[in-house]
């Protein structure tokens, strides 16, 4: 069958039952990670209610049917042993925009998948953050945060892609760290904290003795950093405070003898 025949067979906007074997994965598919529990839930939904939305595909220059959106639905159909799936052809030059929008509207992409997909769109079409926001229904500052995750190293992005517990907010804090080694340490600490209840990772309370030592050390550092001669008009005020501090220290030391 020629490419032209395939194109006329699958009319744009019409739903066809297409063999699963005739639908090919797009290498630019925005979703890289597929949660197994979500797939199980989708399979149950399909078994109970059928497929509510057809998958979307395009026909490339060689007449191949390339899946634009609906890989989760396609995987669920394969797992259920089905041979065909309802599919609708789209003729959009910017099919990757359609794929991203559809994925975001169906089930949230992982923060990393979403960041990479938005970055690829921006690089390919020169979209502004505001234009991307209009496409995916998000505010410009949210788009900026999404793109901010691209500052994560490739190794961190690949690991974070599979960790559904990691939020965009948490990853963004790591992404803002510029030094690669420090960024990696911060990410490892974030991952390590995932399995520890918050009450167990709180900083331990200091004893009365440790608090006193810490306060004394901080006071000493502060006093040593003061340059009396460089204070100008405020010199007398600072000297008065130092004398007051000295008197308080003498009182404390005097109470020891008592």
C-alpha positions in Angstrom: 0.0 0.0 0.0 1.5 3.4 -0.9 1.7 6.4 1.3 -0.9 8.2 -0.8 -3.3 5.3 -0.4 -2.7 5.3 3.4 -3.4 9.0 3.6 -6.7 8.7 1.8 -7.7 5.6 3.8 -7.5 7.4 7.1 -9.4 10.6 6.7 -8.6 13.5 8.9 -11.0 14.0 11.9 -12.7 10.6 11.5 -12.3 7.8 14.0 -10.9 4.5 12.6 -10.3 1.1 14.2 -6.6 0.6 13.5 -4.5 -2.4 14.1 -2.1 -1.9 17.0 0.7 -3.1 14.9 0.2 -0.3 12.4 0.7 2.5 15.0 4.4 3.4 15.6 5.8 5.3 18.6 7.0 8.8 18.0 10.6 9.4 19.2 9.4 12.9 20.2 6.7 11.5 22.5 6.8 13.9 25.6 6.0 11.2 28.1 9.1 9.1 28.9 8.0 7.6 32.2 4.8 5.4 32.5 3.5 4.7 36.0 2.4 1.1 36.3 -0.3 1.8 38.8 -1.8 4.4 36.4 -1.7 1.9 33.6 -3.5 -0.7 35.7 -6.2 1.9 36.6 -6.5 2.8 32.9 -6.9 -0.9 31.9 -9.7 -1.3 34.5 -11.4 1.8 33.2 -11.2 0.6 29.6 -12.6 -2.8 30.6 -15.5 -1.3 32.5 -16.4 1.7 30.3 -14.5 1.3 27.1 -12.1 3.9 25.5 -13.5 7.4 26.1 -11.0 9.2 23.9 -9.4 7.8 20.7 -5.6 8.0 20.2 -4.3 10.5 17.8 -1.9 9.8 14.9 -0.4 11.4 11.9 0.8 9.9 8.6 4.5 10.6 7.8 6.1 11.1 4.4 6.6 7.3 4.1 3.0 6.5 4.8 3.6 5.2 8.3 1.1 5.9 11.0 2.9 7.7 13.8 1.2 7.9 17.2 0.9 11.6 18.3 -0.9 11.1 21.6 -2.3 8.1 23.5 0.6 5.8 24.2 -0.7 5.0 27.6 -4.0 4.0 26.0 -2.2 2.0 23.3 -0.1 0.1 26.0 -3.3 -0.6 27.9 -5.0 -2.1 24.8 -1.9 -4.3 24.1 -1.9 -5.5 27.7 -5.6 -6.4 27.4 -4.9 -8.5 24.3 -6.8 -6.3 22.0 -5.9 -6.2 18.3 -7.3 -2.8 17.2 -7.8 0.6 18.8 -10.0 3.6 18.0 -7.7 6.2 16.4 -8.1 9.6 14.7 -5.8 11.1 12.2 -4.7 14.7 12.6 -3.0 16.8 10.0 -1.1 19.3 12.0 2.4 20.5 11.2 2.9 21.2 14.8 1.8 17.7 16.0 4.3 17.9 18.9 2.2 20.8 20.4 -0.9 18.6 20.1 1.0 15.8 21.9 2.1 18.0 24.7 -1.3 19.6 25.3 -3.1 16.2 25.2 -0.7 14.6 27.6 -1.0 17.5 30.1 -4.8 17.4 29.9 -5.1 13.7 30.3 -2.6 12.8 33.1 0.1 15.1 34.5 3.5 14.5 33.0 6.4 14.0 35.4 8.1 17.4 36.1 11.1 16.4 34.1 9.1 15.0 31.1 7.1 18.2 31.1 10.2 20.4 31.3 12.0 18.7 28.4 8.8 18.7 26.2 8.3 22.5 26.8 12.0 23.2 26.2 11.9 21.3 22.9 8.9 23.2 21.7 10.5 26.5 22.6 13.7 25.6 20.8 11.9 24.3 17.7 9.4 27.1 17.2 10.9 30.0 19.1 7.9 30.3 21.4 7.9 32.9 24.2 7.1 31.7 27.7 3.8 33.5 27.4 2.9 31.8 24.1 3.7 28.4 25.7 1.5 29.3 28.6 -1.3 30.0 26.3 -0.8 26.6 24.6 -0.8 24.5 27.8 -3.1 26.7 30.0 -0.5 27.8 32.5 0.8 31.2 33.7 4.0 32.6 32.3 5.8 32.3 35.7 4.7 28.6 35.9 6.2 28.1 32.5 9.5 29.7 33.7 9.6 27.3 36.6 8.9 24.3 34.3 11.8 25.4 32.0 14.0 26.0 35.1 14.3 22.2 35.6 16.4 22.1 32.5 19.2 23.5 34.7 19.4 20.1 36.4 22.2 17.9 35.1 21.2 15.2 32.5 22.0 12.5 35.1 19.7 14.1 37.7 16.9 14.6 35.2 17.1 10.9 34.2 16.9 9.7 37.8 14.2 12.2 38.8 12.0 11.2 35.8 11.2 7.9 37.6 10.6 9.3 41.0 7.0 10.3 41.2 7.4 11.6 44.8 9.5 14.5 43.6 7.6 17.7 43.0 8.5 20.5 40.6 9.0 22.8 43.6 11.5 20.5 45.3 13.4 19.9 42.0 13.5 23.6 41.2 15.3 24.3 44.4 18.0 21.9 43.4 18.1 23.2 39.8 18.9 26.7 41.1 22.2 25.5 42.5 24.9 26.3 39.9 27.8 24.1 41.0 27.3 20.6 39.6 28.9 18.8 42.6 26.8 20.8 45.1 23.7 20.3 43.0 24.3 16.6 43.0 24.7 16.5 46.8 21.5 18.5 47.3 19.6 16.1 45.0 21.0 13.0 46.8 19.9 14.6 50.1 16.4 15.3 48.7 16.1 11.7 47.5 17.4 10.3 50.8 14.8 12.4 52.7 11.9 10.8 50.8 11.8 7.7 52.9 12.2 9.5 56.2 9.1 10.9 58.1 9.4 14.6 58.6 9.5 14.3 62.4 12.6 12.1 62.1 14.6 14.5 60.0 14.1 17.6 62.2 17.3 19.1 63.5 17.9 17.8 67.1 17.3 20.2 69.9 20.4 21.7 71.4 21.1 21.2 75.1 21.3 24.2 77.4 25.1 23.9 77.5 25.4 23.7 73.7 23.2 26.7 73.3 25.3 28.7 75.7 28.5 27.7 73.9 27.0 28.5 70.5 25.8 31.9 71.7 29.2 32.7 73.3 31.1 31.8 70.1 28.8 33.9 68.0 29.2 36.9 70.3 33.0 36.5 70.2 33.1 36.4 66.4 30.9 39.5 66.3 33.0 41.5 68.7 36.2 40.6 67.0 34.8 41.8 63.7 34.1 45.3 65.0 36.4 48.1 64.0 35.9 50.9 66.5 37.8 53.5 64.6 35.7 52.9 61.4 32.3 53.5 63.1 32.3 57.3 62.8 29.3 59.0 64.5 28.1 55.6 65.8 31.3 55.0 67.7 29.9 56.1 71.1 26.8 54.0 70.8 28.7 50.9 70.1 31.3 51.5 72.9 28.4 52.0 75.3 26.9 48.7 74.3 30.3 46.9 74.6 30.6 48.3 78.1 27.1 47.1 78.9 28.1 43.7 77.6 31.3 43.7 79.7 29.3 44.5 82.8 26.9 41.6 82.1 29.9 39.2 81.6 31.5 40.3 84.9 28.1 39.8 86.7 27.9 36.3 85.3 31.5 35.4 86.2 31.0 36.9 89.7 28.0 34.7 90.3 30.2 31.6 89.8 32.2 32.4 93.0 28.9 32.8 94.9 
